[in-house]
Each structure stands twice: as C-alpha cells, then as structure tokens.
Amino acid sequence: MKKQAFNPYLPSWEYIPDGEPYVFGDRVYIYGSHDYYNGHVFCLGNYVCWSAPVDELGNWRYEGVIYEKTEDPLNREGKMCLYAPDITKGPDGRYYLYYVLDHVSVVSVAVCDTPAGKFEFYGYVHYADGTRLGERDGDEPQFDPGVLTEGEKTFLYTGFCGKGDKSRSGAMATVLGADMLTIKEPPVIVVPGCEYGKNSGFEGHEFFEASSIRKVGDYYYFIYSSVVMHELCYAISREPTKGFTYGGVIVSNCDLHIASYKPSAMPMAYGANNHGSIVRIGKDWYIFYHRHTSGTWYSRQGCAEKIEILPDGTIPQVEITSCGLNGGPLRGEGEYLGYLACNLFTDTPSVYVGGDGFPKVMQDGRDGDEEPGYIGNIQDGATAGFKYFDCRGVHEIAIKARGYGDGVFEIRTRWDGEVLGSIRVLYTNVWEEYSTTVRIPDGVQAIYITYRGGGNVSLLSFTLKKEK
C-alpha cells in the first residue's frame, strides 16, 4: 500500500513556501524559498529541493541544497535572503533558476544541467546595452519572478504592488532571448496593482505579488497573490504579454469565499501572504500554495489541493484540506498528527495570523530538528479541523495531549455539529493519551476537535479506532 499523502506534503519540520511545482521526467519537483522554524524574517535558508514520483505523491525525497545564498556576487557575505524563485528549461536543455535577493531590485539567474543538482550563478537579466532590469530609468523594482520558455523566448513575470504606492503599476512581463538573460522586449503591465485597478475587472483582487505562469492548451494562466494576500487568483489570456482578464480565486489559505461547509465569509484558518502555482500530475491538476505556522508570517509550509479546469477554462475555488495530494480521503483509522489540521480557529474569527489567544502549529526543538509538529497554545474555544477521512466502523477516538489545562476536547464531524464525544484532559507536562467511545457515521467525514476549559494545552495527535 502506498504512503498516504498529507497537507502539508513535506515533513512537519520542513518549511518550504512559495512553491513552484514542475514535472520533469517521472517525478514532480518543488522549488520554493526556505523559511526557518521560528524564523524572524522570511526566507532565511538556502534553496533546497524535494521531489516525488508522479504516481506516489506521499513519498517525497529530499534532494538537498541546490543553491546557496552566497553564490550570488551581490551576496557573498550572505546578508541578503533568497526570495521566491522559479525555474524553466531553456532551449539548450539546461535548467535556469530565476530569483531576486531581498534588498535589490534586479533578477538573478542560476543554471544547472539537472533539475535538482547544484545550481551555479549564471548572470543578471539585462538590456542589450548591459543595464540590468530594474536599474534603467523608468524601470519598476523587480520581485518574485515567474518564468515560461517557449522555443527561443522566455517570458519573465515580476512585480510587487503595495497599497498606497502609485509608483508600482502592476505585474510586468518581459521577453528574454535564447541566452536566458538578454531582454528582447521590455516590460509591459499585464495585470494591474491595486492603485490602478479601477474599471479593470480585477477590483478587489488586484495584483500584489507572487507571479507565476503556466500554459494550458491555448491559454496562458497567470497565477498571483492578490491585494488581500491570503488568496491565489488567476488571470487568463491567449497571448503571453497582453489581454489578461480576471478569472477568479483558486485557493485561499484561510478558506474565505468557500461556502460548501461553512458561511462564505467565515475564515477557517489563520491566513496571510500566499504564493504558488498549478501543475498537471498524471491526469489531474493541482494548486500548490502555503500556510502559516508558529503564530507568525515567517514559518510557512507547502500545501496542495486537487483542482478542476473546466471546459470553458475556469477554475472553481477549492477547499483547503488535510489530504490534498492523496487522491481522495485519508483512511478512517490510525494515528494522525495534529500539524495536519487544515482548519484552526477560535470563537473569535480572524482572517490573518497572529494573536496571543490563537492556537498555532509548532514543534519542539530548533529549526532542522526532526521533531513532529503539533498544535500548541490551545485555549478555551480553540478548534482544530481535519478533512477528510473515509470512516467505516469508527467507535473510539484517542488523543495525545499535554499542558496545564483542565477541560474537555469535544469531537464533531462538522465545525458547528453535534458533539459526538468528549475527552477529559488534566494537567501534565508530558504527552498523555486519553480516549472515549464515539460513533462516527460511516462515510467521508471531517474530524473537528474543540477544547473547552481552563489553561493552555497542546495536541500532538488523534487516533481513529475501529471495532474489532
């Protein structure tokens, strides 16, 4: 039996946001920036790569460090961070990694003969006269490159547009030549930023950051993070540098707009910035995105959900789940760790991460320690939701908890559903297992676990048990 696939899809101690997924050969590779557990800013680490067989998306392999921040001549001392990258296969068959450092506004490029080997610095994107993109008079600062190569041309998409900054116009597209560095067509605006969104069709979902580009059939899909940050949207065109129209939201990392299991305007997780893209793996399409942990913006983990591209080219928004790459619900038996929670909230709704009273995904130890993730800072009214499980004959649920609290964990299959069982927990500074009999209806179900009581506790895992 193949390993089940979870969200997040990498180990609980790995923090790879801004995921750009690609299939090369018979494996899917994920490229992103590299956060630290309890990091103090974004993207502190070197670029690393993970990959998985296309027919076994629960079996990810660490490919190692593929590019060190000090490889860039502008960053020999390593004082700048490597922000979100993207990759493309050039006309020469080599793999080109595009990125921007955090204190400059030029686009750097590294190259490698294989998709997950050791990349070497290659150069900076520049005009024919050698002036680097981002440094010519009139250029807007470069940020978050997304790239797509067709024949001898590479289309480079960049930009960052914050509220109130009229100097930033929107997402830009620049056309590069076969050397992957030299500009053949200068930047043009393809999607407006919030200061220029009036009467554009993008109102309320204007471009913020996180440029990504894919071609599906005859259409170009520009995926980006909108001005509200927590959602990944898409725009669509038949041409790569013009004609883009707003398509919709693909995913929100707080599940806003989703009305299938809760009110549309109700956030079900603590969102913040978002970055990712779509990829076809086998017959299915997926959206890769990231979530936030540790109660901060700076420790993000990659997640993915299966999507559908309809015959008219539209992509309906999908729910965030715990089973995104699994191809269906998780097995309705066995132990599941707390960090797999896709819903995390309290009686006080919040779209954005942060707050001393909110539960958070965390781990013991320091960054790099292979410690299991769990949910900490659980106080009265905190709920963790896990979706979905194929339940058959589940009659008992056990939890592993610790902390100085005195209360009960309530078990439901809907966030506002009937309490099906309660588990009493007591003060302890080690992980203890508690259980109760519970009758989970047969079928595909969510599991919601809500704490009611005093103090502050943590949840390591829960176990679904069948009748013997």
C-alpha positions in Angstrom: 0.0 0.0 0.0 1.4 3.4 -1.0 2.1 6.0 1.6 -0.8 8.4 2.2 -0.3 12.0 1.1 -1.0 14.8 3.6 -1.1 18.6 3.8 1.5 19.8 4.4 3.0 17.4 1.9 6.6 17.6 3.2 7.7 16.5 6.7 6.4 18.6 9.6 9.8 20.1 10.3 10.3 21.4 6.8 9.3 25.0 5.8 9.3 25.5 2.0 6.8 28.2 1.0 6.2 29.9 -2.4 6.1 26.5 -4.1 6.6 26.2 -7.8 5.8 22.6 -8.9 7.1 21.1 -12.1 7.1 17.6 -13.6 10.4 16.6 -15.1 10.5 13.0 -16.3 8.7 10.8 -13.9 9.0 13.0 -10.9 7.4 16.1 -9.6 9.8 18.7 -8.2 9.0 21.5 -5.8 11.0 24.8 -5.8 10.4 27.5 -3.3 12.0 29.8 -0.8 13.2 28.4 2.5 11.8 29.6 5.9 13.1 28.6 9.3 11.0 27.3 12.2 10.5 30.3 14.5 12.3 32.5 11.9 12.4 36.2 12.5 12.0 37.2 8.8 11.0 35.5 5.5 13.3 33.2 3.5 16.3 32.7 5.8 17.6 29.5 4.3 19.4 28.3 1.1 17.3 26.9 -1.7 16.6 23.2 -1.3 14.6 20.9 -3.5 12.2 18.0 -2.8 10.7 15.6 -5.3 8.2 12.7 -5.5 7.3 10.0 -8.1 4.3 11.2 -10.2 2.4 8.1 -9.1 3.3 8.2 -5.4 2.7 11.7 -4.1 3.1 10.7 -0.5 6.7 9.7 -0.9 8.8 12.9 -1.1 12.6 12.7 -1.3 15.0 15.4 -0.1 17.3 16.4 -3.0 19.5 18.6 -0.8 20.7 22.2 -1.1 20.6 23.2 -4.7 21.7 26.8 -4.4 23.4 28.7 -1.6 22.7 32.4 -1.0 26.4 33.3 -1.1 26.7 32.1 -4.7 25.3 35.4 -6.0 28.1 38.0 -6.4 25.9 40.6 -4.8 25.6 38.5 -1.7 29.0 37.0 -0.9 28.6 37.7 2.8 25.1 36.1 2.9 23.4 39.1 4.4 20.5 39.1 2.0 17.8 36.4 1.7 16.8 34.4 -1.3 13.2 35.3 -2.1 10.8 33.2 -4.0 12.3 31.6 -7.2 11.0 30.0 -10.3 12.6 27.6 -12.8 12.4 26.9 -16.5 14.1 24.6 -19.0 16.0 26.6 -21.6 16.3 25.9 -25.3 19.7 24.4 -24.6 18.1 21.7 -22.3 19.6 23.2 -19.1 17.5 24.3 -16.1 17.5 28.0 -15.2 16.6 29.3 -11.7 15.4 32.9 -11.5 15.3 34.8 -8.2 15.5 38.2 -6.5 17.5 39.0 -3.4 15.7 40.8 -0.6 17.5 44.2 -0.8 18.0 44.7 -4.5 15.6 45.0 -7.4 17.4 43.0 -10.1 16.7 39.5 -11.3 19.5 36.9 -10.8 19.8 33.7 -12.7 21.5 30.4 -11.8 21.8 27.3 -14.1 22.2 23.5 -13.8 22.3 20.6 -16.1 19.7 18.6 -14.0 16.5 19.7 -12.2 17.9 19.1 -8.7 21.6 19.4 -9.0 23.9 22.1 -7.7 23.0 25.3 -9.5 25.7 27.9 -10.3 25.3 31.6 -10.7 24.8 32.5 -14.4 24.1 36.2 -14.6 21.6 39.1 -14.2 18.7 39.8 -16.6 19.7 42.9 -18.6 19.0 45.0 -21.6 21.1 44.8 -24.7 23.4 47.6 -23.5 24.2 45.7 -20.3 21.9 47.7 -18.0 20.3 45.4 -15.5 16.5 45.1 -15.5 15.3 47.2 -12.6 18.1 49.8 -12.8 17.2 51.7 -16.0 15.3 55.0 -15.6 11.6 54.2 -15.5 12.0 50.6 -14.5 9.9 49.4 -11.6 11.6 47.2 -9.0 11.8 43.5 -9.7 10.3 40.9 -7.4 9.0 37.3 -7.4 10.0 36.2 -10.9 7.8 33.6 -12.7 9.1 32.2 -16.0 7.9 30.3 -19.0 10.0 29.2 -22.0 8.6 28.7 -25.5 11.1 28.0 -28.2 13.8 30.6 -28.2 11.8 33.0 -26.0 11.4 33.1 -22.2 8.6 35.1 -20.7 9.6 36.7 -17.3 6.8 38.0 -15.0 7.7 40.1 -12.0 6.4 42.8 -9.6 5.2 43.9 -6.2 2.3 46.3 -5.6 1.5 47.5 -2.1 -1.5 49.6 -1.1 -0.9 53.3 -1.4 2.2 53.1 -3.6 1.4 54.6 -7.0 4.9 54.1 -8.2 4.1 50.4 -8.6 1.8 49.8 -11.6 1.2 46.0 -11.6 2.6 42.7 -12.7 5.1 43.0 -15.6 6.0 40.7 -18.4 9.4 40.9 -20.0 10.6 38.8 -23.0 14.1 37.3 -22.9 16.2 35.8 -25.7 17.7 32.4 -26.1 20.6 33.2 -23.7 18.0 33.5 -20.9 19.4 36.9 -19.8 19.1 39.5 -22.6 15.9 41.4 -22.9 14.3 41.2 -26.4 11.0 43.0 -25.4 10.9 45.5 -22.5 8.5 45.1 -19.6 4.8 45.7 -20.1 2.0 45.7 -17.5 -0.2 42.6 -17.8 -2.3 42.7 -14.5 -2.9 45.9 -12.6 -1.9 46.6 -9.0 -4.5 48.0 -6.5 -3.7 51.6 -7.3 -4.6 51.1 -10.9 -7.4 48.5 -10.7 -10.4 50.8 -11.3 -12.6 49.5 -14.2 -10.2 46.8 -14.9 -12.3 43.8 -13.9 -9.7 43.0 -11.2 -11.3 45.2 -8.5 -10.8 43.7 -5.0 -8.4 41.1 -6.5 -5.7 43.2 -8.0 -2.1 42.0 -8.2 0.0 42.1 -5.1 2.9 39.7 -5.6 3.8 36.0 -6.3 3.9 36.0 -10.1 3.6 32.5 -11.7 2.8 31.5 -15.2 1.6 28.3 -16.8 0.2 27.4 -20.3 -2.8 25.1 -20.5 -3.9 24.3 -24.1 -4.1 27.6 -26.0 -4.3 29.7 -22.8 -1.8 31.4 -20.6 -2.7 31.3 -16.9 -1.1 34.0 -14.7 -1.3 32.9 -11.1 -0.7 35.6 -8.4 -1.4 36.7 -4.8 -4.0 39.4 -4.7 -4.0 42.6 -2.6 -5.8 40.7 0.2 -2.7 38.4 0.3 -4.4 35.1 1.5 -5.8 34.1 -1.9 -4.2 32.9 -5.1 -6.0 34.2 -8.1 -5.6 33.7 -11.8 -5.9 35.7 -15.0 -6.2 34.2 -18.4 -5.2 35.2 -21.9 -4.4 33.7 -25.4 -1.3 35.8 -25.5 1.6 35.8 -23.0 2.1 39.6 -22.7 -1.3 41.1 -23.1 -5.0 40.5 -23.0 -5.3 39.0 -19.5 -8.7 39.0 -17.9 -9.5 38.2 -14.3 -10.5 34.5 -13.8 -11.2 34.1 -10.1 -9.8 32.7 -6.8 -8.2 29.3 -6.9 -7.4 28.9 -3.2 -7.4 31.0 0.0 -5.2 29.8 2.8 -7.9 30.8 5.3 -10.7 29.3 3.1 -12.5 32.6 2.7 -15.2 32.6 -0.1 -15.8 28.8 0.4 -19.4 28.1 1.3 -19.6 24.3 1.0 -19.3 23.6 4.7 -19.5 27.0 6.4 -20.5 30.6 5.7 -18.6 32.1 2.8 -17.2 35.0 4.9 -16.0 32.8 7.8 -12.2 32.3 8.0 -11.3 28.7 9.0 -7.5 29.1 9.4 -5.1 31.9 10.1 -4.1 33.3 6.6 -1.5 35.7 5.4 0.5 36.0 2.2 0.3 33.3 -0.3 2.3 32.1 -3.3 2.1 29.0 -5.5 1.1 27.7 -8.9 -0.7 24.9 -10.8 0.7 21.7 -12.3 -0.6 18.7 -14.1 0.5 15.4 -12.5 -0.8 12.4 -14.5 -4.4 13.2 -15.4 -5.0 15.6 -12.5 -4.3 19.3 -11.9 -3.2 20.7 -8.6 -2.7 24.1 -7.0 0.3 24.4 -4.7 0.2 27.1 -2.0 1.4 27.7 1.5 0.1 28.1 5.0 1.5 29.8 8.2 2.7 28.2 11.4 4.2 29.3 14.7 1.7 32.2 15.0 3.9 34.3 12.7 4.2 35.1 9.0 7.8 33.7 8.8 7.4 29.9 9.1 5.4 28.8 6.2 4.8 25.3 4.9 3.7 24.0 1.4 0.3 22.5 0.8 -1.5 21.4 -2.3 -5.1 20.7 -3.5 -6.6 19.0 -6.5 -8.4 21.4 -8.8 -10.5 21.2 -11.9 -10.1 23.2 -15.0 -13.5 23.3 -16.7 -14.1 23.2 -20.4 -14.5 26.9 -20.5 -11.1 27.4 -18.9 -12.3 28.5 -15.5 -11.0 27.0 -12.2 -13.5 26.8 -9.3 -12.1 27.7 -5.9 -11.2 24.6 -3.8 -11.3 23.9 -0.1 -8.1 23.6 1.9 -7.8 20.1 3.3 -5.5 17.7 5.1 -5.5 15.2 2.2 -4.7 17.4 -0.8 -2.4 15.1 -2.8 -3.9 11.9 -1.6 -6.3 11.4 -4.5 -9.2 11.1 -2.1 -9.9 11.0 1.7 -7.5 9.6 4.2 -8.0 6.2 5.8 -10.5 6.3 8.6 -8.3 4.5 11.1 -4.9 5.0 12.7 -3.0 7.9 14.2 -2.8 11.4 12.6 -0.6 14.1 13.9 -2.0 17.5 14.9 0.0 19.5 12.5 -2.2 18.1 9.7 -5.0 20.4 10.8 -6.3 22.4 7.8 -8.8 24.4 9.9 -7.6 26.2 13.0 -9.7 28.9 14.7 -11.4 30.1 17.9 -14.7 31.6 18.8 -13.2 34.9 17.7 -12.8 34.9 13.9 -9.6 36.2 12.3 -8.6 36.2 8.6 -4.9 36.8 9.4 -2.3 35.1 11.5 -1.1 36.4 14.9 -2.6 36.9 18.3 -1.7 35.5 21.8 -5.1 33.8 22.1 -4.9 31.8 18.9 -3.8 28.2 18.5 -0.8 27.5 16.3 1.1 24.7 14.6 4.5 24.4 16.2 7.3 21.9 17.1 9.8 21.2 19.8 13.5 22.0 19.3 15.1 24.3 16.8 14.9 24.6 13.1 16.2 21.5 11.4 15.3 19.2 14.4 13.2 16.4 13.0 10.5 16.8 15.7 6.9 16.1 15.0 4.6 19.1 14.6 1.7 19.6 16.9 -0.9 22.3 17.8 0.1 24.5 20.8 -1.5 27.4 22.6 -4.9 25.7 22.7 -7.2 27.7 25.0 -10.9 27.7 25.6 -12.8 27.7 22.4 -10.0 26.7 20.1 -10.9 24.2 17.3 -8.7 22.1 15.0 -10.3 20.6 11.9 -9.0 17.7 9.8 -10.6 16.9 6.3 -11.3 14.3 5.1 -11.5 10.6 6.2 -13.2 7.6 4.8 -14.8 6.3 8.0 -16.1 2.8 8.5 -17.0 1.4 11.9 -15.1 4.0 13.9 -16.1 3.6 17.5 -13.3 5.1 19.5 -11.1 8.2 19.3 -7.9 8.8 21.3 -5.9 11.9 21.6 -2.4 12.7 22.8 -2.2 16.0 24.7 -0.1 17.8 27.2 -0.1 21.1 29.0 -1.5 22.8 32.1 -5.2 22.7 31.4 -8.3 21.3 32.9 -11.1 20.7 30.4 -12.5 18.6 27.7 -11.9 18.1 24.0 -15.2 17.8 22.1 -15.4 15.6 19.0 -17.6 16.6 16.0 -17.8 15.9 12.3 -18.8 19.4 11.5 -17.4 22.6 12.9 -20.9 23.5 14.2 -22.2 20.0 14.5 -23.4 17.8 17.4 -20.9 16.8 20.0 -20.3 13.1 19.4 -17.9 12.5 22.3 -15.9 14.3 25.0 -12.4 13.6 26.2 -11.3 14.9 29.6 -7.7 16.1 30.0 -5.8 17.0 33.1 -2.6 18.9 33.9 0.5 17.1 32.6 3.9 18.2 31.2 4.4 15.1 29.1 2.3 13.6 26.3 -0.6 11.6 27.7 -3.2 9.6 25.8 -6.9 9.9 26.5 -9.8 8.3 24.8 -13.5 8.0 24.6 -16.0 5.9 22.7 -17.6 7.7 19.8 -19.8 6.7 16.9 -18.5 8.4 13.8 -21.1 7.9 10.9 -19.9 5.8 8.1 -18.8 7.7 5.0 -16.4 10.6 4.2 -16.2 12.7 7.3 -14.2 15.6 8.7 -13.0 15.5 12.3 -13.2 18.6 14.5 -11.7 18.8 17.9 -12.6 21.7 20.2 -11.2 22.5 23.6 -13.5 23.7 26.4 -11.9 24.6 29.7 -9.2 26.4 31.5 -5.4 26.7 31.0 -3.4 26.1 27.9 -2.8 22.7 26.3 -1.3 21.2 23.2 -2.5 18.4 20.9 0.0 16.0 19.4 -2.3 13.6 17.6 -5.6 11.8 17.4 -6.3 8.2 16.6 -9.4 6.7 15.0 -10.1 3.2 16.1 -12.4 0.7 14.5 -14.5 -2.0 16.2 -12.5 -5.3 16.4 
